[in-house]
C-alpha cells in the first residue's frame, strides 16, 4: 500500500487474530481508513484482505476512484500501523 500512518497507541489495542477486522489509516493528499480482514498473524507482521475503504474525514465508504484498486487486495503491515481492532466475536 502507499503509506500507512503509524498509531503511537497501538500497544493498547487487542492482538488481532485470523477473522478479526483491523482498521488502517492511509495518508496521501487525503486521509482514508482501510477495513482489513485478517488472514494471517505473524510475530512482526499481519496480513489481510482489504475489504473496503472509507473517507477519513466523513466516514463515508468509497464507491469509486483510484483508491478502489486496493479493495480485494492482500496487504501486509506491522502492528504499529493498526488504528483499531474489532474482534471477530464482536462483529455483527
N, CA and C of each residue as an Amber inpcrd file, in Angstrom:
protein
   276
   0.8580000  -1.1720000   0.0000000   0.0000000   0.0000000   0.0000000
   0.8990000   1.2270000   0.0000000   0.3360000   2.3530000  -0.1810000
   1.1300000   3.5600000  -0.3510000   1.8030000   4.0120000   0.9420000
   1.0390000   4.4430000   1.9260000   1.6610000   4.9100000   3.1630000
   0.6940000   4.7400000   4.3200000   0.9490000   3.7200000   5.1370000
   0.1330000   3.5390000   6.3350000   0.6160000   4.5110000   7.4020000
  -0.3230000   5.0520000   8.1380000   0.0040000   6.0030000   9.2010000
   0.1880000   5.2370000  10.5090000   1.3190000   5.4170000  11.1970000
   1.5230000   4.7060000  12.4640000   0.5990000   5.2240000  13.5540000
   0.2930000   4.3430000  14.4970000  -0.5330000   4.6830000  15.6550000
   0.3520000   4.5840000  16.9000000   0.6430000   5.7010000  17.5730000
   1.5170000   5.6360000  18.7490000   0.9100000   4.8290000  19.9020000
  -0.4000000   4.5880000  19.8600000  -1.0750000   3.8560000  20.9370000
  -1.4380000   2.4280000  20.5420000  -0.7840000   1.8710000  19.5440000
  -1.1470000   0.5480000  19.0390000  -1.0030000  -0.5500000  20.0810000
  -0.1040000  -0.3960000  21.0340000   0.0980000  -1.4410000  22.0520000
  -1.1010000  -1.5850000  22.9760000  -1.9760000  -0.5880000  23.0140000
  -3.1870000  -0.6530000  23.8410000  -4.3010000  -1.4500000  23.1760000
  -4.1420000  -1.7580000  21.9000000  -5.1600000  -2.5000000  21.1500000
  -5.0110000  -3.9990000  21.4120000  -6.1210000  -4.7530000  21.3200000
  -6.0110000  -6.2030000  21.4660000  -5.2430000  -6.8010000  20.2920000
  -4.5620000  -7.9090000  20.5380000  -3.8190000  -8.5640000  19.4550000
  -4.8270000  -9.1830000  18.4860000  -4.6880000  -8.8820000  17.2000000
  -5.6370000  -9.4280000  16.2300000  -5.4110000 -10.9230000  15.9960000
  -6.4940000 -11.5940000  15.6070000  -6.4570000 -12.9960000  15.2360000
  -7.0850000 -13.1280000  13.8530000  -6.8890000 -14.2750000  13.2230000
  -7.4880000 -14.5230000  11.9170000  -9.0010000 -14.3410000  12.0140000
  -9.5690000 -13.5800000  11.0940000 -11.0020000 -13.3060000  11.0710000
 -11.3840000 -11.9790000  11.6920000 -10.4850000 -11.3830000  12.4660000
 -10.7540000 -10.0680000  13.0520000 -10.6670000  -8.9910000  11.9730000
 -11.2060000  -7.8240000  12.2780000 -11.1060000  -6.6680000  11.3920000
 -10.0950000  -5.6940000  11.9970000  -9.2000000  -5.2050000  11.1540000
  -8.2300000  -4.1960000  11.5670000  -8.4530000  -2.9670000  10.6990000
  -8.4610000  -1.8040000  11.3270000  -8.5320000  -0.5440000  10.5820000
  -7.1260000   0.0170000  10.4620000  -6.7770000   0.4310000   9.2440000
  -5.5010000   1.0750000   8.9620000  -5.7920000   2.4390000   8.3670000
  -4.9400000   3.3930000   8.6320000  -5.1220000   4.7330000   8.0750000
  -4.1010000   4.9450000   6.9670000  -4.5950000   5.3430000   5.8070000
  -3.7770000   5.6450000   4.6450000  -3.7460000   7.1500000   4.4730000
  -2.5370000   7.6950000   4.3660000  -2.4030000   9.1320000   4.2100000
  -1.6230000   9.4360000   2.9410000  -2.2190000  10.2420000   2.0990000
  -1.5050000  10.8530000   0.9860000  -2.0090000  12.2910000   0.9650000
  -2.5060000  12.7890000  -0.1270000  -3.0830000  14.1370000  -0.1230000
  -4.3610000  14.1720000   0.7100000  -5.0160000  13.0120000   0.8360000
  -6.2220000  12.8760000   1.6440000  -5.9920000  11.7920000   2.6780000
  -6.9690000  11.5800000   3.5200000  -6.8650000  10.5830000   4.5760000
  -7.9820000   9.5620000   4.3890000  -7.6190000   8.2820000   4.4070000
  -8.5670000   7.1930000   4.2410000  -8.3690000   6.1840000   5.3580000
  -9.4030000   5.4110000   5.6300000  -9.2830000   4.2960000   6.5520000
  -9.6170000   3.0280000   5.7840000  -8.7590000   2.0200000   5.9170000
  -8.9670000   0.7310000   5.2580000  -9.5100000  -0.2590000   6.2730000
 -10.5260000  -1.0040000   5.8630000 -11.0730000  -2.1020000   6.6650000
 -10.4390000  -3.3760000   6.1280000  -9.6550000  -4.0500000   6.9670000
  -8.8880000  -5.2220000   6.5500000  -9.3440000  -6.4430000   7.3530000
  -9.6710000  -7.5310000   6.6530000  -9.9960000  -8.7950000   7.3070000
  -8.6870000  -9.5660000   7.4570000  -8.3170000  -9.8850000   8.6890000
  -7.0400000 -10.5350000   8.9860000  -7.0590000 -11.9830000   8.4960000
  -6.0190000 -12.3520000   7.7180000  -5.8860000 -13.7170000   7.2110000
  -4.6760000 -14.4410000   7.7910000  -3.7210000 -13.6960000   8.3500000
  -2.5260000 -14.3170000   8.9170000  -1.9160000 -13.3680000   9.9400000
  -1.4650000 -13.9350000  11.0500000  -0.8360000 -13.1430000  12.1110000
   0.5470000 -13.7240000  12.3810000   1.5730000 -12.9120000  12.1800000
   2.9430000 -13.3420000  12.4390000   3.5170000 -12.6180000  13.6430000
   4.7780000 -12.8610000  13.9040000   5.4430000 -12.2080000  15.0330000
   5.5930000 -10.7100000  14.8150000   5.9220000 -10.3230000  13.5800000
   6.1830000  -8.9160000  13.2790000   5.1630000  -8.2750000  12.3620000
   4.4600000  -9.0960000  11.5770000   3.5280000  -8.5600000  10.5840000
   2.1950000  -9.2810000  10.6170000   1.2190000  -8.5870000  10.0950000
  -0.1350000  -9.1100000   9.9400000  -0.4490000  -9.0340000   8.4500000
  -1.2300000  -9.9800000   7.9590000  -1.6770000  -9.9440000   6.5710000
  -3.1930000 -10.0230000   6.5570000  -3.7780000  -9.4050000   5.5530000
  -5.2190000  -9.4540000   5.4220000  -5.6680000  -8.9520000   4.0770000
  -6.9590000  -9.0710000   3.8340000  -7.5570000  -8.6110000   2.5890000
  -8.2940000  -7.3050000   2.8590000  -8.0360000  -6.3090000   2.0390000
  -8.7100000  -5.0220000   2.1910000 -10.1430000  -5.1790000   1.7020000
 -11.0840000  -5.0710000   2.6320000 -12.4960000  -5.2590000   2.3070000
 -13.1500000  -3.9730000   1.8340000 -12.6560000  -2.8480000   2.3060000
 -13.2310000  -1.5770000   1.9040000 -12.4060000  -0.4100000   2.3910000
 -12.6770000   0.7460000   1.8020000 -12.0190000   1.9910000   2.1790000
 -13.0810000   3.0250000   2.4800000 -12.8280000   3.8480000   3.4830000
 -13.7470000   4.9520000   3.7050000 -12.9870000   6.2280000   3.9720000
 -13.6410000   7.3290000   3.6730000 -13.0650000   8.6550000   3.8200000
 -12.7490000   8.8980000   5.2820000 -11.5170000   9.3150000   5.5600000
 -11.0910000   9.5330000   6.9300000 -11.7630000  10.6960000   7.6160000
 -12.3070000  11.6520000   6.8510000 -12.9510000  12.8200000   7.4500000
 -14.4510000  12.6200000   7.6330000 -15.1230000  12.0990000   6.6040000
 -16.5860000  11.9800000   6.6680000 -17.0450000  10.6090000   7.1310000
 -16.1790000   9.5980000   6.9890000 -16.5690000   8.2400000   7.3510000
 -17.3600000   7.5350000   6.2690000 -17.5780000   8.1930000   5.1370000
 -18.3450000   7.5880000   4.0520000 -17.5200000   6.5690000   3.2890000
 -18.1670000   5.4270000   2.9460000 -17.4850000   4.3860000   2.1730000
 -17.2050000   4.8860000   0.7750000 -16.0030000   4.6110000   0.2700000
 -15.6550000   4.9810000  -1.1020000 -16.3320000   4.0150000  -2.0630000
 -16.9380000   4.5480000  -3.0770000 -17.6330000   3.7430000  -4.0800000
 -16.9030000   3.7430000  -5.4150000 -16.0290000   4.7230000  -5.6180000
 -15.3050000   4.8240000  -6.8920000 -14.0170000   5.5980000  -6.6510000
 -13.2190000   5.6770000  -7.6950000 -11.9700000   6.4290000  -7.6110000
 -10.7570000   5.5260000  -7.6410000  -9.6040000   6.1570000  -7.7240000
  -8.3370000   5.4470000  -7.8660000  -8.0550000   4.4940000  -6.7060000
  -8.4000000   4.8640000  -5.4950000  -8.0950000   4.0370000  -4.3210000
  -8.8630000   2.7210000  -4.3120000  -9.9330000   2.6200000  -5.0890000
 -10.7240000   1.3880000  -5.1260000  -9.9170000   0.2110000  -5.6630000
  -8.8030000   0.4840000  -6.3280000  -7.9710000  -0.6020000  -6.8490000
  -7.3880000  -1.4590000  -5.7270000  -7.3750000  -0.9410000  -4.5060000
  -6.8310000  -1.6830000  -3.3740000  -7.8370000  -2.6500000  -2.7580000
  -9.1210000  -2.4210000  -2.9800000 -10.1670000  -3.2800000  -2.4050000
 -10.0480000  -4.6750000  -2.9990000 -10.0620000  -5.6650000  -2.1290000
  -9.9220000  -7.0530000  -2.5500000  -8.4810000  -7.5220000  -2.6310000
  -7.5440000  -6.6280000  -2.4000000  -6.1190000  -6.9660000  -2.4870000
  -5.5760000  -7.3560000  -1.1140000  -4.5220000  -8.1400000  -1.1350000
  -3.8260000  -8.5480000   0.0780000  -2.9330000  -7.4030000   0.5510000
  -2.8740000  -7.2050000   1.8510000  -1.9970000  -6.1940000   2.4410000
  -1.2470000  -6.8150000   3.6080000   0.0040000  -6.4670000   3.7490000
   0.8170000  -6.8630000   4.9030000   1.2590000  -5.5950000   5.6050000
   1.2470000  -5.6330000   6.9360000   1.5860000  -4.4360000   7.6940000
   2.0790000  -4.8230000   9.0700000   2.8350000  -3.9320000   9.6780000
   3.3330000  -4.1480000  11.0410000   2.2670000  -3.7300000  12.0440000
   2.3720000  -4.2530000  13.2320000   1.4110000  -3.9770000  14.2950000
   1.2610000  -2.4860000  14.5840000   2.3430000  -1.7340000  14.4460000
   2.3230000  -0.3110000  14.8090000   1.3970000   0.5180000  13.9100000
   0.9140000  -0.0410000  12.8050000   0.0260000   0.6900000  11.9120000
  -1.4580000   0.4630000  12.2030000  -1.7750000  -0.4400000  13.1280000
  -3.1800000  -0.7060000  13.4570000  -3.7900000   0.5060000  14.1610000
  -4.9570000   0.9430000  13.6920000  -5.6720000   2.0450000  14.3310000
  -6.7870000   1.5240000  15.2380000  -7.3300000   0.3530000  14.8910000
  -8.4300000  -0.2360000  15.6420000  -8.4670000  -1.7250000  15.3270000
  -8.9120000  -2.5240000  16.3040000  -9.1130000  -3.9580000  16.0970000
 -10.5230000  -4.2860000  16.5490000 -11.2770000  -4.9240000  15.6610000
 -12.6300000  -5.3810000  16.0080000 -12.5650000  -6.8970000  16.0230000
 -12.7420000  -7.4730000  17.1970000 -12.6430000  -8.9180000  17.3520000
 -13.7930000  -9.5930000  16.6150000 -13.5070000 -10.7410000  16.0370000
 -14.4970000 -11.4430000  15.2110000 -15.7530000 -11.7770000  15.9960000
 -15.6430000 -12.0620000  17.2880000 -16.8330000 -12.3890000  18.0870000
 -17.6370000 -11.1410000  18.4600000 -17.0980000  -9.9560000  18.1840000
 -17.8220000  -8.7040000  18.4780000 -18.4410000  -8.1000000  17.2250000
 -18.2640000  -8.7630000  16.0840000 -18.7920000  -8.2480000  14.8250000
 -20.2740000  -8.6210000  14.6930000 -21.0550000  -7.7130000  14.1150000
 -22.4980000  -8.0220000  13.9660000 -22.7540000  -9.1340000  12.9760000
